[in-house]
Amino acid sequence: MMTSHVHRTHRSGWLRAGVLGANDGVLSISSLLLGVAAAHMGSRGILITGFAGLVAGAFSMAAGEYVSVSSQADTERADLELERSSLQRDYDAEHAELRDIYIGRGLEAALATAVARQLMARDALGAHARDDIGITEALSARPMQAAFASSVSFVLGGMIPLLASIFAPGKFLIPTIAAISFVFLAALGAFAASAGGAPILRGAARVLIWGTLAMSATSAVGALFGATA
């Protein structure tokens, strides 16, 4: 009887960028709003600050992800080119290298030799990319995908505390932003953990811990500057 199970590794690229963007959106905008609110800035100033932070953060996340993942893609291309040159110069040595990898993983020498030969006959570069370098289709770098996922998710995450600041009554502004942000941060941490196959409570807790530190720090800075203004 065959059993089915779902692997999650193929999600790692967009999931990491999306979760990072949404988490940063909620955390950055809520912290920014709490900081200026604690400094007793007016509602119009708070709104302008929030929108400015949302636009700046979206472009910053997109640029950061694109540059970072592009560097990874450049490294992968360089390694593949090096492997391609090695295959052209000394095919037998590359076959021996792949064979030794399989032996190291537990195959008998004769079987490892046959496996390496057959895989290289079909796609020599692909076999070395996967088993020698560790580059696979599921985990390969995709800069544009990462930039888009991170930027869009930042905006979606950042809109949550921004909308809270618009509709919250003045005297309840700070606790409303904080409470709504904590709820969404916990939900985001739980979702990320669930999508990645990790314990949900652990995922929610680690997001809340860092969120509490960030919002507390910016609120304290805002209160300090507001008191000395």
N, C-alpha and C positions, 0 to 999 in steps of 0.2 A: 504493500500500500504506500503510495507516494504522498508525502506531506509538503505543503506549500508554506513558504515563509518569505517575508519581505525584507530585502536589504535596503539600507538607508544611505550607503556611501555615496550614491550618485546624486544625492541631494546636497552634499556638503558645500559645494561652491555657492549656489544661490542662497542656500539656507543660512550660511555664515554671514554673507553680505546683507541679506534681508534682516536677519535678527540683529546684527550689529547696527544697521541703519535705524530700525525701529526703536531699539533700546536707546541709542544715542539721541534720537529725535525726542522721545518722551523725557529723557533725563536732562538733556541740554536745555530744551525750551522751558521745562518746568523749573529747573534750577535758575535759569536766567530770569524768568518771571518772578520767582520767589525773592531773588536778590534785589531786583528793582522795587518790588512791592514792599520789602522790608525797609528799603531806603525812603519810603513814603513818596514814591513817584506817582503822579496822577494817572488816571485810567487811560487817557490818550497816550501818554508816554509809555505806559506798560504795553499797550496794544502795538505801538510802533516798534518797540523793542522786540516784542514777540515775533512780528512779521519779518523784521530785519534778520533776526536770528534764524528763522525758518529758511529764508532764501539763502543766507550765507552758509548755513549748515548743509543744505541740500547740495550746493555746488562743491562745498568742501568734501563731503562724503564721496561724491561722484569722482572728483579729482583724485582723492586719496586712494580709493579703491582701484581706479584705473591705473594710476602710477604703480601701485604696489603689485597688482596682479600682472601688469605688463612686464615688470621686472622678472616675475616668476616665469612668464611666457618666454621672455628672452633667454633665460637660463635653460629652459626646456629645449628651445630651438638650438641653442649652442651645443647642448649635450647630444641631441639627435644628429646634428651635423658631424660632430666628432665621431659618433658611432658609425655613421654612414661612411666616413672616410676610412675608419678602421676596417670595416667590412670589405671595402674595395682594395685596401692594401694587403690585408692578411686574413682571408676568409677562414682558413683553417684554425688560426689562433682564436678567432672570435667564436668558432664552433667549440673549441676546447674550453673557452671561458664559460660559455653557456652550459656545457656539459658538467663542468665542475660546480656550477651553481646548483644544478639539479642533484648532483651527488651530495652536496652539502645539505640539501633539503630532505635527503633520505632515500633517493633512488639508487639502485644498484648501477654500477658503472656501465654495463652493457645497455641497460634500459635508458639510462641518462644520455648515452651517446646516440641512441636511436631517436629518442624524443627530441633532442637538440637538432639532429639532422632533419627530421621531418618538419619541425616548426620553422627552421630556417629556410627550408625549401619552399615553404608556403609564403612566409613573410619574415625575412631575416631581420630587418630593421624593427619591425613590430615586436618580434620575440625579444630582442635585446632591450627595446624601450621598456617593455613590461617587466621583464625578469631581471635585467641587469641594472637599469637606471631607476625603474619604479614609476615610469610614466604610463598612465592608462587613460583611456578615453573619458571615463567617468570623473577622474580627478585632474584632468588637464586644465591649465589656466585659461580663463575666458574673461578678459578685461572688460569688454563692453557689457557683458551680462552682469558682472559684479558691480560695475559702476551704476548701471540702471537700477538694479535691485536695491542697492544701498541708498541711492538718492531718493527713489520713490518711497521706500519704507521710512526714511528719515522724515519726509514731509507728512506721511500718514501718522507716524508716531508723534511728531511735534504739534500736529493739529489738535491733539487731545488736550494738553494743558492750555493751549492757546484758546480753544473754544470755552474751556472752563473759566478762563480769565474774563472772557467776554460776558458770560451769562451769570457769573457768581455775584451775589450781592457784595457791596464794598467791604463791609466789616467781616465778611466770611471769605474774602478773596484768597488769603493765604492758606487757611485750612482746606478750602475746596480744591485748590490746585494740587496741594500735597496729597490729599486723600485720593482724588481721581488718578493722579499719576502713580501712586503706590499700587492701586488696583490694577491698572494696565501694565505696570512693570511686572507685577506678580503673574498676571495672565500671560504676558509675553515670555517670561522665564519658564513657565509651565509648558507653554506651547513648544518652545524650542527644545526643552528636555524631552517632551513626548515625541516630537518629530525625529529627534536624534536617538531615541531609544534609551534615554537616561531617566533616573527617578525624577518625578515631577516636583516633589517637595524640595529636593535639592536645587533644581533649576530655578524655582521661584525664590528660594531663600537667598541664593547668591546674588540675584539681581536686586532684591530688596535691600540687602546689606549695602551694596555699592550705591544704590539710589539714595538711601538714607544719608550716607556720608556726603554725597555730592550736594544734595539739597540743603542739608544742615550747614555745610561750609559756605555755600553761596548766600544763604539767608543770614548767616552771621556776618559776612562781609558787608551785605547790604545794610543790615542794622547798624553796623559800626560806622559806615560812611554817612548813613542817614542821621545818626546821632551827632556827628561832628560837622554836618553841613550847616 
